[in-house]
Amino acid sequence: MSRFLIVYGTGEGQTARVAARIGEVLAERVHEVTVIDIEDAESAAAPEQFDAILVGSSIHVGAHHEAIREYVETNLSGVSTRPSAFFQLSLSSAVDDEARRAEAARYVDDLLEAADWNPDRIGLFGGALRYSKYGFLKRLLMKRIAKNATGDVDTSRDYEYTDWDEVEAFAADFAGFVERRLKNE
Ligand SMILES: Cc1cc2nc3c(=O)[nH]c(=O)nc-3n(C[C@H](O)[C@H](O)[C@H](O)COP(=O)(O)O)c2cc1C
């Protein structure tokens, strides 16, 4: 059994849902899992107290959550000296399009290069459009962003693009990696 930390940044909760699902997969493999919203308890999330760490963030207007960027930079030595993974949610990963895939990869590269972090696993997941949760201005902005990305501009309903099988496979793959790595230490 290993102790896993999952730290995430979310706007409307989709990254929180993904973090929770990853946590369930890890817990099913009898690991101890702590899932933390970066906005709630930054100081309680020191990587040193854990065997492995996953960091997750959605993309809002071309950037990760500021608090997540800061978390990785501040905790770089703790994060990079244990098995680690990064996962990202965006609309760019919601469509099967080469330019969009490149865009999603670029968001990750920018974060990792700035922090000088090389996680062992990276997960790129489609996010969600929660028109029902956006205020007037955000709904307008998201309609514009969605028009160029998924094309889903009917604001009378929500859209979810997250492939939960992919999320579970990512969690299982990282768990397997950590289990092998820590067994050999
Ligand atoms: C205000 C806003 C801006 C966004 N900007 C982008 C963007 O620039 N590129 C992109 O691929 N997705 C963008 N998205 C889509 C989000 O990444 C997607 O909705 C994701 O599911 C949000 O996850 P969260 O609920 O955990 O924040 C944006 C979403 C919102 C609400």
The ligand as a MOL file (V3000), in Angstrom:
LIG
                    3D

  0  0  0     0  0            999 V3000
M  V30 BEGIN CTAB
M  V30 COUNTS 31 33 0 0 0
M  V30 BEGIN ATOM
M  V30 1 C -13.7660 30.6540 -18.6410 0
M  V30 2 C -13.2950 29.4130 -19.3430 0
M  V30 3 C -12.2330 29.4900 -20.2320 0
M  V30 4 C -11.7790 28.3500 -20.9050 0
M  V30 5 N -10.7260 28.4540 -21.7770 0
M  V30 6 C -10.2870 27.3500 -22.4400 0
M  V30 7 C -9.1820 27.4370 -23.3430 0
M  V30 8 O -8.5880 28.4890 -23.5390 0
M  V30 9 N -8.8010 26.3130 -23.9930 0
M  V30 10 C -9.4290 25.0960 -23.8020 0
M  V30 11 O -9.0370 24.1320 -24.4230 0
M  V30 12 N -10.4580 24.9790 -22.9100 0
M  V30 13 C -10.8980 26.0690 -22.2440 0
M  V30 14 N -11.9320 25.9760 -21.3440 0
M  V30 15 C -12.5640 24.6710 -21.1600 0
M  V30 16 C -12.2250 24.0490 -19.8230 0
M  V30 17 O -10.9080 23.6070 -19.7840 0
M  V30 18 C -13.2080 22.9140 -19.5630 0
M  V30 19 O -14.4870 23.4780 -19.4500 0
M  V30 20 C -12.9020 22.1130 -18.3230 0
M  V30 21 O -13.8230 21.0580 -18.2150 0
M  V30 22 C -12.9660 22.9630 -17.0660 0
M  V30 23 O -12.7080 22.1410 -15.9610 0
M  V30 24 P -13.0190 22.6650 -14.4770 0
M  V30 25 O -14.5070 22.6260 -14.3240 0
M  V30 26 O -12.3310 21.6980 -13.6070 0
M  V30 27 O -12.4410 24.0390 -14.4050 0
M  V30 28 C -12.3950 27.0970 -20.6720 0
M  V30 29 C -13.4660 27.0220 -19.7520 0
M  V30 30 C -13.9070 28.1550 -19.0840 0
M  V30 31 C -15.0580 28.0510 -18.1360 0
M  V30 END ATOM
M  V30 BEGIN BOND
M  V30 1 1 1 2
M  V30 2 1 2 3
M  V30 3 2 2 30
M  V30 4 2 3 4
M  V30 5 1 4 5
M  V30 6 1 4 28
M  V30 7 2 5 6
M  V30 8 1 6 7
M  V30 9 1 6 13
M  V30 10 2 7 8
M  V30 11 1 7 9
M  V30 12 1 9 10
M  V30 13 2 10 11
M  V30 14 1 10 12
M  V30 15 2 12 13
M  V30 16 1 13 14
M  V30 17 1 14 15
M  V30 18 1 14 28
M  V30 19 1 15 16
M  V30 20 1 16 17
M  V30 21 1 16 18
M  V30 22 1 18 19
M  V30 23 1 18 20
M  V30 24 1 20 21
M  V30 25 1 20 22
M  V30 26 1 22 23
M  V30 27 1 23 24
M  V30 28 2 24 25
M  V30 29 1 24 26
M  V30 30 1 24 27
M  V30 31 2 28 29
M  V30 32 1 29 30
M  V30 33 1 30 31
M  V30 END BOND
M  V30 END CTAB
M  END
